[in-house]
Amino acid sequence: YAETCAQIAHFMWAWRMMLITGEACYAEVMETIIYNAFLSGVSLAGTEYFYSNPLAANRSWYDDADTAARTHPSAEGGWTRQEWWPTTCCPPNVERTIAALPGHLFTTSSEGIWVHFYDACQASLSLKDGTSVELEVATDYPWQGDIRITVNPSAGTDFALMLRIPVWAQGATVTINGEAAGTTPEPGQYLQMRRTWQPRDVVELTLPMEIRFVESHPYVPENRGCIAIQRGPIVYCFEGADNPAIAMPDLHLDGDKLCVADWQIEHKSDLLGGVTVISGPGLRPAPTPADRPLYADADARPETQWEPVTVTAIPYYAWANRGETGMRVWLPVACT
């Protein structure tokens, strides 16, 4: 169902659990929600909203928007965002959450400063003893994994700086003033660096941003035999606007080429407000099985022939901003 407000509630719950426990797993959940489940609930223009956020949509499910609205209200009039909803929770809830996001980037404790999320910003924080510390973060995250944090206490001060290392960031590295920090980052944990920090100390964190092919738990029957694509914290989807020659039900990933080397990454500043696009090898059945009967004897089924195609994925949050079209996050895998 993935209601936009439910994602916000999940975010709020995880925030409180993270504050109570200091465990990175809760911040991991929050980041997944921020960039995907929550952000998909609002249009790029910031003026239209989804009530629920599907992981698959097929425009042919409904003859027209009016029929969709009458027969299945959660269809958002045929899977397009609306300016307002009779149940008025989502629009104001989205706006207040966006306004509150800067207050979630950092916290302080008796140990020092915790960095939960990475965004280009400046922050002024106070330690337990009253020392003022300015942080300046320079990064193009989540598109790139290079993060530069300038630590500027009012005077040389001993405290710990805790950096969250995302669970997907295998091989992350960190330096202080150009030298190895002496502590190995562990994915899914906070990296604690305690020292006497001097004005203008520079921490550089590098998070590998490899494409990942993700499968769900086998007890989720709808996703058996399917793969989703992630890069960094971003979940990707395949939308009809980028794959116009392929019907969504026919779109498959090539199981023989689920290798990072076979896929291309390109940042397009002129697309959907600036997004990183992923393209790679897919397959489609030829001819399409669209004309087959609903039921048929299994032994009479024709052998599937596969035609190689190039498929293109965009960040899931950016779908449904170019008119009504089909979309899928989870794609079945086929092998030739």
Buried (B, 14 or more C-beta within 10 A) or exposed (E): EBBBBBBBEBBBEBBEBBEEEBEBBBBBBBBBBBBBBBBBBBBBEEEBBBBBBBBBBBBEEBEEBEEBBEEEBEBBBBBBBBEEBEEEBBBEBBEEBBEEEEEBBBBBBEBBBBBBBBEEBEBEBEBEEEBEBBBBBBBEBBBBBBBBBBBBBEEEBEBBBBBBBBBBBBEBBBBBEEEEBEEEBBBBBBBEBEBEBEBEBBBBBBBBBBBBBBBBEEEEEEBEEBBBBBBBBBBBBBBBBBBEEBBBBBBBBBBEBBEEEEBEBEEEEEBBEEBBBBBBBBBBBEEEEEEEEEEEEEEEEEEEEBBEBEBBBBBBBBBBBBEBBBBBBBBBBBEE
